[in-house]
Amino acid sequence: MENALIVFQQICIMIFYLAIGLLLFHTKLITLEGSKSLANLLLYVVLPAAVLNSFCVEKSSQRVQMLIVSILGSIGVLGISMLLSHLMFKKDPLNDFGVAFSNAGFMGIPLVTALLGEGAVFYSAGLVAMMGALQWTYGQYLISGDRNDLRPEVVLKNPLVLSLAGGLLIFFLNIPTPAIVKSTLSSIAALNAPLAMIILGVYLGQTNLRRIFADRQLYLASIARLIVIPLLTFLALQLIPAAYSAVYETLFVCSCAPVACNVAVYAQKKNADYPHAVGLICLSTLFALITMPLMMLLL
């Protein structure tokens, strides 16, 4: 019950952030071009800093084991969500993209931190980085149909993949992190949730709310993302031994998060149905206020 309350409070805070973005857009203090710049800041600086920061810990045999289990678990979690999403929305690329990838970076990390402490972010780093790489390649391919988006060199340019590689080097080589560097990374990483939700608020300000609540496909996609996939993930994660319960809980929290904000960023970039993507994000985020606490009760 306590975890469900923490999740509820955290989502309420995120909705306040979203309201700030909405207000800034309507008062013309942030423009559409400004939101693009903020999205770049989030993708290229803030989220990579959060991933790097999670690896700035002392190496131990237990942490190595936990990391390996978390990466294997992340592959399973992503496999489940991508397969189910493609089966349900094969003819609807934006819904296929949106349902496949949760908001693990922007909402999952803050919730994991609130529930399990900052150290647990270490177990979500692999999932967030793999998800970012797949969104960058497979996600853009779903929207555009352009196979150039699947090239290996495109993956290697992904900031989350680079930050994961850097983090693994720091961790496995036990490279000491100066206090000033660690403090800088922590401060930048703390911008993750506020900045992401403010950007989402700006996106929401450009959207017709009537269209969002009248679109049945958005409801179906939200149910798949917030209920069906988490329940299947819950069952699959039973395979993880009890000794790795922190990994289990971290991956489950990330799987319960709503649609990733990046679907709107990439839809905008690829000139797709941008308002539909925003509607999918906003509706699933709103419903997550109810579903995520319920999922935490299940956990």
Secondary structure, 3 states (H helix, E strand, C coil): CHHHHHHHHHHHHHHHHHHHHHHHHHCCCCCHHHHHHHHHHHHHHHHHHHHHHHCCCCCCHHHHHHHHHHHHHHHHHHHHHHHHHHHHHCCCHHHHHHHHCECHHHHHHHHHHHHHCHHHHHHHHHHHHHHHHHHHHHHHHHHHCCHHHHCHHHHHCCHHHHHHHHHHHHHHCCCCCCHHHHHHHHHHHCCHHHHHHHHHHHHHHCCCHHHHHHCHHHHHHHHHHHHHHHHHHHHHHHHCCHHHHHHHHHHHHHHHCCECCHHHHHHHHCCCCHHHHHHHHHHHHHHHHHHHHHHHHHC
